[in-house]
Amino acid sequence: MKKRIIPCEKINTDNFSVYGSYITVNNKKPTTSDDELRFWNRLDVMGHEGNTSVCIVQTYGRNGLTESTLEKHSKTREALIPTDDIIIVAALADSDNPNLPDLSSVKAFSVQRGSAVILGRNIWHHAPLTLKEKVNTFVIFEENTPDNDLLVLDLPKQFGFLYAVEI
């Protein structure tokens, strides 16, 4: 199988902004702070119709850092909150055909435990990759997203290759 190598970038607000929001408290003043706690409100807001579903996707390091599937949601933003370090592969939608990814925009981002990402609408992505044995990532989106707002592509079938992330 052909592989396209993509380097993994350490995520930051600037390099992730076209794909969605990077949620971190680094360099942000807390809304509330005292001897007991610090609290940051409205780091981002996810508006959607319907109920919010809190899910978990469990990924395994034994599968390596290869990505053979991409998916997107055209009506829904998706929050990913990892319990350990993960890697997210993301791509913009093709401007001529939004039902395909823009292959020139594919990037891999390392996301550290204690931070999160919110993927924008029409951003191609898939389950996080990990080097750990097993990592749970909380997924938050509108409850009917998997049933009503999901387009999935098999990269080897569609394009004849898969992505391999290089650390």
Disulfide bonds with the S-S distance in Angstrom:
none
